[in-house]
């Protein structure tokens, strides 16, 4: 039996449009209504034919949905919650896909008192944005972390888990604060480092910008993929997960200074020991099926 029969998705960018495509292919009898603030996105979604109805506003999209999923940037969650607050069906579950969970849970619970709010975060994505960037298999074999608030209805959590499992995801449950600490390590700090290093390289004076681009295969270009991610989405992630990111950044800065010292003092043992440990982490990610084992991410040579 399907966990939900009428689903509304608000925000039809990379993640929202991937969800719509996933619902179409894995739960074709679900009635899917979507909305987006941008009229050009709404027109494109209608042309792509990836939903049953494209509503003009979030309020109109959710009226008879039994599951509503907010797929907008973290900073836009409060505005969307206010728009749908008076329109939800009794018993509807409201979830989201935001990359930060503590801040989103707080704004959704405040705006939607008495509503079953069960936040979630599919740990899957690319550096692209918009409805053309989405694809149905995005969530397959990727983790979706569900962060139910204390006292959440177990039946509602089970239905949301079943929904993500049907999309091919592996589901894990944890509290929002723990999610935010874990994702600060695995996602937020790496993005911050990539944004910073690409910014530094483009500001250098002794090395020209064209040299940076020409010789980027030395490693730099792998950072540029991450640093090409959506600016609005990532602005909101850092503002929304401020404490966990700042705490981790303090630790990272200390470790970087330790490496600086090892290089200055010619301490090759320290460098080699670290680089051996990090290579093992890469092996574990491949063993877990979370990345390809082909050299250089499978780029043609
Ligand atoms: P995206 O491609 O930029 O799409 C977001 C869409 O939401 C845009 O079409 C945007 O329209 C629309 N929107 C913004 N404010 C709105 C509002 N108030 N009402 C209705 N629609 C609104 O972003 P995305 O990458 O799909 O990210 C969406 C969410 O998924 C974010 O919370 C992000 O943290 C999370 N997430 C992203 C990834 C990833 O890799 N990208 C992975 C996991 C989770 P405008 O362009 O007009 O603003």
Boltz pocket constraint, residues with backbone or C-beta under 6 A from the ligand:
constraints:
  - pocket:
      binder: B
      contacts: [[A, 10], [A, 11], [A, 12], [A, 13], [A, 14], [A, 15], [A, 16], [A, 35], [A, 36], [A, 37], [A, 38], [A, 41], [A, 58], [A, 70], [A, 71], [A, 72], [A, 73], [A, 74], [A, 76], [A, 79], [A, 80], [A, 97], [A, 98], [A, 99], [A, 100], [A, 121], [A, 122], [A, 123], [A, 124], [A, 125], [A, 126], [A, 127], [A, 128], [A, 129], [A, 130], [A, 131], [A, 230], [A, 233], [A, 237]]
      max_distance: 6.0
